[in-house]
Amino acid sequence: MRVAVAGGTGVVGSRVVEALRADGHDAVALSRRTGVDLSTGDGLDAAVAGVDAVVDTSNVSTLSADAAIRFFQTATGNLVSASARAGVPHLVLLSIVGIDRMAHDYYAGKLAQERVVEASQVPWTILRATQFHEFAGQLFDRAKLGPLHLAPRARVQPIAARDVGARLAALATGAPQGRTADLAGPREEAMDQMVKAYARRTGHRGWVPSVSLPGAQMKAMRAGLALPGSDAVLTTQTFADWLSDLN
């Protein structure tokens, strides 16, 4: 099969491409690096012509609900429209567990993105996954007060990006399923402890204080609204396993 992966050079998209190619499929990464701009639609029609499926792992770095909504409605809207014009038989979207319970900030954009896909003429599958193990490193880099790294408190059940990529690849090569079962890591973790463990593993020796960040989004995550339900499919790699594999 020939599968186009929007955001195919990103954290998860690159894993989708790897998994597809490992199974003998022709995977095409769609990104600005490859001449495709989801926000303007430039290069999209040519990129999705003749493909058997499209996987959307596109992303934007923002904490603004308005900015996230604008991006995902535009980018995924352009992807959906190009896919419909090309007669693509299957569109797979990566989303996030619990966004309907905490539609704030970035998650408001992801919920808007889901609605774009659900309204599409293209047969679709939506996979919601929990936060990635890699999220700990991203927070370590971004959650800072001057030179001080902060460890935000939250309840999460993290998953390896490679496992999400493999699941998306499998879904893309199958029939459309609508909303499929949520995907999560094997056990609940405390996000602040994940950030601290990541800091130690990567050689940071400074103080990394646990903090309860303000805002409805972080309050919801501290309350456990980002955790999967009992019907979620669980993977096996723990955060500790992932951390031990870091170079």
N, C-alpha and C positions, 0 to 999 in steps of 0.2 A: 504493500500500500504506500501511497504518497501522502504524507501528512505535513501540513504547515503549522508551525508553532509560533504564535505571537508572543513576543518576549522571550524568544528562544535562546538568547544569550544570558538570561538572568539566572538567579539562584535556582529556581525550580525549572524554568524553561529549558535550561541547558541539560538538566537531568532527564527531561522528557525526550529531548533529541537523542541523548546517549542511549536511553532505553529502547527507543524505536530502532535506532541503527543496530543495536546489539541483537535485535530480533529480526534483522534483515529488511527492515522497512526503509523507505526513502524519506528522511525527515529534513524539512526545510525550515531554518530559523528565520523568523521575520523580526527585524529590528531596524533601527536607523542605520546600524552598521552594515546591514545588508540591503540598504536602499529602500526600506519600507517605513513610512511614517504613519502610525495609526491615528495620530491627532489630526492630520490633514487628509489622510487617505491616499497620499502619494505612493505609488507602487503597489497598492493592495490588489487591484484587479489582476494584474499580471502574476502576482505572487500566489493567489489562490486558484488560478485557472487550472483545471484538471486535477485538483487534489481530491483525495477520498475522505479527508477529515481535516478539521481545523481545531487546534487546541489554543485556548486563550489564557496565557499566564501573564498578561501585561500588568504593569504596576506603575505607581507614581509615589514619589516620596513627599508626603504632606500629612499634616495633622488637621488640616482644615476640611470640614465636611463639604463646604461649598466647592472648594477646589477639587476634592476627590470626586464629587458627584459630576462636576463638569468634565473632568478627564474621562471617567469611565463611561459616561453617557456618550461622549464624543468618540472615544477610541473604539470601544466595543460596538457602538452604533455603526461606525464606519466598517468595522470588521464583519459584522452581521450583514450589512447591506452588500458588501462585495461578495460575501459567501453566497448570498441569495442570488445575486446576478450570475454567479458562476455555476449555480446548481450544486453546490457542495452538499452532500447528503448527511453530514454530521458535524456539529459544533460542540466542543467540550470546553466547559468553563471551570477554572479553579476558583473557589470561593473559600469562606472562612466559617468555621463552626460558631454558631451562636450569634451571628450578626443581626438576626431578627429580634434578639433579646436585648441588644445593646447597639442600636443604630445611631452611634455617635461618631463624630470626627471621621477618620479614614473609613471606618466600618459603614458609615452612611453611604459612602461612595460604592462600596462593594455590594450593598443591598440594591442600590440603583442599577448597578451593572447586571445583577441577576435578573432584574425586571426587564432590562433591554433584551437579554437572551430569551427569557420566557415569552416575550411578545414577538419573537422572531418567527419568520416563515421557515427557517432552517431547523430541521430536527435536532434536538439538543440533549446534552447531559450536563448536569451541574454536580460537581464534587466539592463538598465543603471539607476542609482539613483544619486541624488545629495548628497552633503556632509551631514554627520550625525550631529544632535545636539551635540552628544558626541565629535565631532571634536574640539569644543571650549575648552573642558577640556584637550584634548591631546595637543593642541597648548599652552595652559597655562603652561603645564608641560615641553614642549620641546623647545619652543621658548624663549630662555633665553640668556642674556648677563651677564655672571657671576651670581650674585644673583638676577639680575633684570629680571622680567618677561616682555615679549614684547607682543604686540597685533598687529599682522600683518593685514594690510588693504587688503580686498578682498570683492567682491560682491558674495554672495551665497544665496541659497534658501534651507535652511537646513531641514532635515527630521529626524524623530525618527527612530533609528535602529530597534525598534520593528515593525514599519510599513513596513520597507523593508523586515524584516524577514517573516512577515505574507504574503506579496505579493509573495516572493520567494516560500514559502510553497504552496500557491495556484497554482502558475505556475507549480510546480513540479508534482502536482497531476492531471494536465491537459495535453492536447496534445501539442507537440512542436509547437512553434509559430515563430521561427526565431527571428529577432529583434522585440521585443514587445515595447509598448509605454513606454517612459521614466517616471520615478516616482520622484516626488519632493514634498517638503514641501509646506505649504500654501502661503508663502510670502517671498519676498527678505529681507535679513538681511545684515548688515555690520559686517563682521567677527571680526574686532577689537572691536566693541561694544559688540559682543557676548562673547569674551574672557574676557573683563572687567566685564561684568555682571556675568559671571561664577566665576571670582575671588572674587567679592563681596559676591556672594551667598555662597561660601565655606569659607568665613571668612578672606580672604586676605585683608589687609588694606594698603598695600604699593602702590606706584605709578606703574601703568602699562601703559607705553607710547604706543601710536599708531605709527607704523612704516610701511614704504613701503619697503618690503624686495626686494633685487635685484634678477635678474634672469627672464628668459622668462616665467616660470610657474606662478610666482606670478604677473608679469605684465599682463599676460593673464587673471588671475582671477580678478585683479583690473578693467580690461576692461569689465568684465561681461561675459566672454566666458564660465564660468562654470554654467551659468543660463540656465534653461530649456526653450524649445520653447513653443509656444501656444498650442501644441497638447499633452503636458505632462499630466499625471494623477496626481492630487494634493491630498495630504492627509490633515488632519485638525489640527493636533497638532502643535502649534507654538513653537518657541524656548522658549518664556516666559512661556508657559504652562509646557514644559519639565523641565525648570529650577525650577519652583515652586514645582515640584514633587520630586526633589532631596532630599535625606535624609541628 
